[in-house]
């Protein structure tokens, strides 16, 4: 059967999805492995077939027209439907093979929460390939919407997503072992503000800054570091104090003291998806495993 020349091809729709958030039309094509000339041709052909412009050529960067924004929603739905076709076929054969893409918000989940879940999942479903990507919190939420990942680890609340709460992650003070603040059982936010701060540039940075803001004090930021191991080394060598999410901290560590902060600042961490009833077989299996583990932890009163 001949294809309808007026209908977009999957490759054209893939380009349309890639355009969102790209710095240029050529950069969008590069994301999906298309040359600059092939990208230009595909976009022109798509616009010609639809009878309207999808990209505002007069705007700086890539700005979709109103028609482009509307088409983008349906393009994403088309790829979601294709995933459902694959899922239905896989379900008929059971969870033997497949690809599961998971988004992680960083060390809090990549160090403590995901590894034990993934270990159990691999033992039960060795034929399923799992791909984990670390991204900032807003990026994970966007990746879920754009179907770049099927399941993501997010901070609650997330009213537009289906979620399973995994843990509560609270901020803790990281101090040199012989630091004056280490003498107490807890550390106040106002006391922390008196010392040079080694600020994390990882996922909890906004929580840390809001903590000081709510206390009405301005921290003395001396260093801004991305890697947790670098922050711990800086603190251990007396270059300042720091504040990190408790799930990112490898307890215990020589030369360091960890103290709860008052007032307490915490966030709830969960796995999330767009619609739990439409997960792939592999996604559903991981979702149910995480849900059972979370319930078991709650039943036994295990600390997060």
C-alpha atoms as one frame of an Amber mdcrd trajectory, in Angstrom:
protein
   0.000   0.000   0.000   1.362   3.434  -0.925   1.867   5.833   1.939  -0.209
   8.995   2.164   2.070  11.817   0.953   0.228  14.290   3.209   1.035  12.433
   6.416   4.223  13.251   8.349   6.870  10.564   8.575   8.118   9.327  11.933
  11.494  10.893  11.168   9.852  14.279  10.622   7.910  13.974  13.865  11.104
  12.981  15.673  12.696  16.193  14.383   9.705  18.230  15.563  10.065  16.788
  19.083  13.821  17.487  19.036  13.252  21.139  18.072  11.776  21.925  21.491
  14.571  23.271  23.695  17.253  23.194  20.967  19.498  26.183  20.304  19.039
  25.954  16.535  17.296  23.889  13.876  20.613  22.274  12.948  21.264  21.406
  16.623  17.878  19.674  16.782  18.836  17.564  13.792  22.176  16.695  15.354
  20.341  15.340  18.434  18.715  12.671  16.269  21.657  12.018  13.962  20.612
  14.114  10.949  22.935  16.265   8.856  22.202  19.988   8.503  20.944  19.580
   4.930  18.774  16.573   5.822  17.359  18.498   8.796  16.435  21.494   6.652
  14.866  19.252   4.008  12.875  17.256   6.564  11.490  20.382   8.248  10.526
  21.970   4.932   8.845  18.752   3.820   6.926  18.517   7.098   5.739  22.125
   6.857   4.811  21.644   3.200   2.807  18.514   3.972   0.965  20.214   6.833
   0.463  23.459   4.936   1.829  25.782   7.616   5.063  26.975   9.200   6.044
  25.210  12.423   9.079  27.337  13.325   9.209  31.135  13.562  12.172  31.946
  11.302  12.267  35.574  12.535  12.766  34.672  16.208  16.105  34.206  17.933
  16.848  30.548  18.567  14.152  27.966  17.957  10.631  29.233  18.618   7.683
  27.136  17.513   4.678  28.838  15.985   1.232  28.248  17.462   0.696  25.527
  14.868   4.067  24.053  15.794   3.160  23.920  19.492  -0.110  22.147  18.700
   1.613  19.683  16.365   4.293  19.002  18.997   1.710  17.720  21.483   0.376
  15.214  18.971   3.889  14.220  17.860   4.713  13.252  21.441   1.455  11.326
  21.674   2.367   9.483  18.475   5.650   8.283  19.954   3.874   7.324  23.173
   1.446   5.233  21.117   4.333   3.537  19.347   5.770   2.640  22.746   2.409
   1.130  23.654   2.553  -1.045  20.533   5.985  -2.295  21.600   4.748  -2.766
  25.146   1.774  -4.839  24.057   4.028  -7.141  22.061   6.478  -7.440  24.932
   3.679  -8.144  27.399   2.580 -11.114  25.346   6.016 -12.646  25.829   6.430
 -11.527  29.442   9.169  -9.286  30.782  12.066 -11.093  29.140  13.676  -8.259
  27.193  13.240  -4.538  26.726  14.748  -1.147  27.459  13.862   0.901  30.537
  15.003   4.526  30.694  15.146   6.079  34.170  15.944   9.671  35.096  17.770
  10.358  38.368  18.014  13.758  40.098  21.588  13.121  41.198  23.588  11.768
  44.130  20.615  11.584  46.512  19.050   8.890  44.376  22.030   7.583  42.430
  24.010   6.741  45.581  21.385   5.392  47.974  17.955   4.778  46.438  18.410
   3.434  42.919  21.331   0.964  43.318  19.509  -1.528  45.610  16.361  -1.327
  43.478  18.309  -1.849  40.257  20.223  -4.769  41.774  16.985  -6.582  42.633
  15.468  -5.681  39.276  18.466  -7.066  37.337  18.318 -10.341  39.263  14.639
 -10.796  38.410  14.748  -9.477  34.833  18.289 -10.010  33.497  17.176  -9.554
  29.886  15.945  -5.989  30.406  18.429  -3.236  29.604  18.251  -0.297  32.022
  19.639   3.125  31.128  19.927   5.730  33.934  20.529   9.423  33.212  21.362
  12.017  35.904  19.721  15.384  35.373  18.575  18.392  37.409  15.101  18.165
  38.960  13.256  20.324  36.362  14.984  18.470  33.522  13.771  15.084  34.787
  10.200  16.365  34.911  10.543  17.701  31.346  12.113  14.430  30.172   9.077
  12.558  31.498   6.721  14.861  29.587   8.786  14.473  26.418   8.959  10.676
  26.894  12.765  10.729  26.982  12.567   8.664  30.176   9.735   6.378  31.253
  10.326   6.662  35.002  12.012   9.506  36.851  13.061  10.213  40.417  11.516
  13.510  41.499  10.825  15.652  44.526   7.283  15.700  45.867   4.697  17.095
  45.455   4.070  16.326  41.781   0.293  16.680  41.286   0.394  16.029  37.522
   2.365  12.771  37.759   1.774   9.306  39.177   4.216   8.789  42.043   5.491
   6.284  44.605   7.244   7.874  47.600  10.634   6.297  48.293  12.300   8.294
  51.074  12.609  11.526  53.018  15.862  13.356  52.425  16.863  16.072  54.916
  19.635  18.646  54.861  22.564  18.067  57.222  25.536  20.215  58.193  28.963
  18.958  57.093  31.707  20.151  59.466  35.391  19.504  60.139  35.592  17.043
  63.030  37.183  19.619  65.371  34.893  22.505  64.350  33.201  24.468  67.206
  29.753  23.694  65.782  30.519  19.966  65.930  30.361  20.069  69.732  26.571
  20.282  69.738  23.993  17.646  68.797  22.433  19.977  66.211  23.443  23.095
  64.291  21.249  26.147  63.738  20.992  27.798  60.324  22.036  31.143  61.794
  25.186  29.632  63.291  26.108  28.060  59.938  25.862  31.469  58.285  28.744
  32.726  60.439  31.279  30.480  58.670  32.574  30.219  55.060  30.167  28.002
  53.128  31.106  25.442  50.501  27.929  25.512  48.422  26.837  22.508  46.421
  25.943  23.069  42.780  24.133  19.737  42.686  20.407  19.109  43.075  19.957
  20.428  46.627  21.462  23.881  45.990  18.078  25.628  45.814  16.979  23.965
  49.079  20.137  25.170  50.820  19.758  28.768  49.666  16.062  28.868  50.576
  16.938  27.505  54.014  19.181  30.506  54.711  16.646  32.874  53.165  13.859
  31.633  55.447  16.139  32.091  58.457  16.742  35.698  57.435  20.510  35.302
  57.024  22.905  35.454  54.086  25.527  32.673  53.856  29.193  33.489  53.287
  29.703  31.461  50.109  33.434  30.773  49.787  33.393  27.974  47.195  30.837
  26.477  44.796  31.511  22.830  43.921  29.608  20.267  41.889  31.108  16.970
  43.056  30.152  15.640  46.502  33.595  14.087  47.018  35.226  17.496  46.374
  32.945  19.182  48.921  33.779  16.586  51.567  37.514  16.971  50.966  37.302
  20.775  51.155  35.441  20.573  54.472  37.781  17.925  55.902  40.748  20.198
  55.194  39.177  23.159  56.970  38.174  25.230  53.954  34.672  25.859  55.266
  31.422  24.169  56.233  28.783  22.774  53.929  25.175  21.632  53.759  24.152
  18.530  51.821  21.142  16.277  51.462  21.555  13.351  53.859  21.146  10.709
  51.147  24.220  12.042  49.334  26.517  11.690  52.335  28.628   8.515  52.666
  28.580   7.842  56.447  30.938   7.620  58.244  33.903   9.587  56.910  37.151
  10.308  58.813  37.783  13.953  59.604  34.164  15.016  59.234  31.205  15.534
  61.534  27.582  15.384  60.374  24.921  17.236  62.345  21.153  17.713  61.898
  20.117  21.283  61.142  17.515  23.269  63.075  14.956  24.127  61.941  14.704
  20.862  59.988  14.603  21.104  56.186  13.505  17.995  54.307  12.179  16.859
  50.954  10.280  13.735  49.960  11.707  11.776  47.044   9.626   9.553  44.777
   9.653   7.730  41.488   7.230   9.201  38.968   5.719   8.535  35.568   3.102
  10.127  33.357   0.578   7.306  33.733   1.288   4.139  35.723  -1.451   2.274
  33.843   0.391   2.790  30.536   3.904   1.757  31.520   5.798  -0.753  29.415
   6.099  -4.270  30.893   9.633  -3.449  32.064   8.489  -0.119  33.465   5.559
  -1.749  35.222   7.831  -4.408  36.731  10.235  -1.772  38.091   7.329   0.358
  39.352   5.801  -2.544  41.269   9.179  -3.532  42.704   9.772   0.010  43.980
   6.237   0.161  45.404   6.682  -3.122  47.275  10.065  -2.047  48.646   8.627
   1.278  49.832   5.740  -0.504  51.566   8.092  -3.016  53.193  10.286  -0.210
  54.527   7.224   1.551  55.929   5.873  -1.630  57.551   9.174  -2.383  59.299
   9.590   1.216  60.437  12.926   1.492  58.647  14.406   4.983  58.548  14.728
   6.633  55.131
